[in-house]
Amino acid sequence: MKIDKKLISDLAKLAKLNFDEKSSKAMENDLKKIIGFVNKLSEIDTDNVDPLIYLSEEINVLRKDNLTSNLSQQEALKNAPKKDSDYILVPKVIKK
């Protein structure tokens, strides 16, 4: 793969980024280094290496769930700053 000014320009356009000349050159150099690292990885002989499913051999030790007393609906509503009947009102976070 040839890393050149045009490729950097095309990638920047796809990512909706704008680079000045200095930044474009820096990106070109960085991308060349990254491709070099990836090419080195492809040279490694992995024929006798078992696939890695997990990063460690640790096993999750899960505890048994125990029921505890929780707030009743009325207690929760009593603590709510804003409420409407049986519901807690929260600020709108999604725009239409």
C-alpha positions as CSV (number, residue, x, y, z in Angstrom):
1,M,0.0,0.0,0.0
2,K,1.4,3.3,-1.0
3,I,1.1,6.0,1.6
4,D,1.1,9.4,0.0
5,K,-0.4,12.8,0.2
6,K,-3.5,11.7,-1.9
7,L,-4.3,8.8,0.4
8,I,-4.0,11.1,3.5
9,S,-6.3,13.6,1.7
10,D,-8.8,10.9,0.9
11,L,-8.8,9.4,4.4
12,A,-9.2,12.9,5.9
13,K,-12.2,13.6,3.6
14,L,-13.8,10.2,4.6
15,A,-13.3,11.1,8.3
16,K,-14.5,14.7,7.7
17,L,-11.2,16.1,8.9
18,N,-9.1,19.0,7.6
19,F,-5.3,19.0,7.8
20,D,-2.9,21.8,7.1
21,E,0.3,20.8,5.2
22,K,2.3,20.2,8.4
23,S,-0.4,18.0,10.0
24,S,-0.9,16.1,6.7
25,K,2.8,15.3,6.5
26,A,2.8,14.2,10.2
27,M,-0.2,12.0,9.5
28,E,1.6,10.5,6.5
29,N,4.6,9.7,8.6
30,D,2.6,8.2,11.4
31,L,0.5,6.1,9.0
32,K,3.7,4.7,7.4
33,K,5.0,3.8,10.9
34,I,1.7,2.0,11.8
35,I,1.7,0.1,8.5
36,G,5.3,-0.9,9.2
37,F,4.4,-2.2,12.6
38,V,1.5,-4.2,11.2
39,N,3.8,-5.7,8.5
40,K,6.2,-6.8,11.2
41,L,3.3,-8.6,13.0
42,S,2.5,-10.5,9.8
43,E,6.1,-11.9,9.7
44,I,5.6,-13.7,13.1
45,D,5.2,-17.4,12.8
46,T,2.0,-18.4,14.7
47,D,1.6,-21.9,13.4
48,N,2.1,-23.7,16.7
49,V,0.4,-21.0,18.9
50,D,-3.0,-21.9,20.4
51,P,-5.7,-19.3,19.8
52,L,-6.2,-17.0,22.8
53,I,-9.8,-16.8,23.9
54,Y,-9.2,-14.8,27.1
55,L,-6.2,-12.6,28.1
56,S,-5.7,-14.4,31.3
57,E,-6.6,-17.8,32.9
58,E,-8.6,-16.1,35.7
59,I,-12.1,-17.4,36.3
60,N,-14.9,-15.2,37.5
61,V,-16.0,-16.1,41.0
62,L,-19.6,-15.0,41.2
63,R,-21.4,-14.6,44.5
64,K,-25.0,-15.7,45.1
65,D,-27.5,-12.9,44.8
66,N,-29.2,-12.1,48.2
67,L,-32.4,-10.1,48.4
68,T,-32.2,-7.1,50.7
69,S,-34.8,-4.6,51.6
70,N,-35.1,-1.8,49.1
71,L,-37.0,1.4,48.9
72,S,-40.7,1.1,48.4
73,Q,-42.2,3.1,45.5
74,Q,-43.6,5.6,47.9
75,E,-40.2,6.1,49.7
76,A,-38.5,6.6,46.3
77,L,-41.1,9.1,45.2
78,K,-40.8,11.0,48.5
79,N,-37.1,11.5,47.8
80,A,-37.6,12.6,44.1
81,P,-37.2,16.3,43.4
82,K,-39.8,16.1,40.7
83,K,-42.6,13.6,40.2
84,D,-45.8,13.0,38.3
85,S,-48.2,10.7,40.0
86,D,-46.3,7.3,40.3
87,Y,-43.3,8.4,38.2
88,I,-40.0,10.3,38.8
89,L,-39.5,13.1,36.3
90,V,-36.0,13.6,34.9
91,P,-34.6,16.2,32.5
92,K,-35.0,15.4,28.8
93,V,-31.6,14.3,27.3
94,I,-32.6,13.2,23.8
95,K,-33.4,15.7,21.1
96,K,-35.9,14.9,18.3
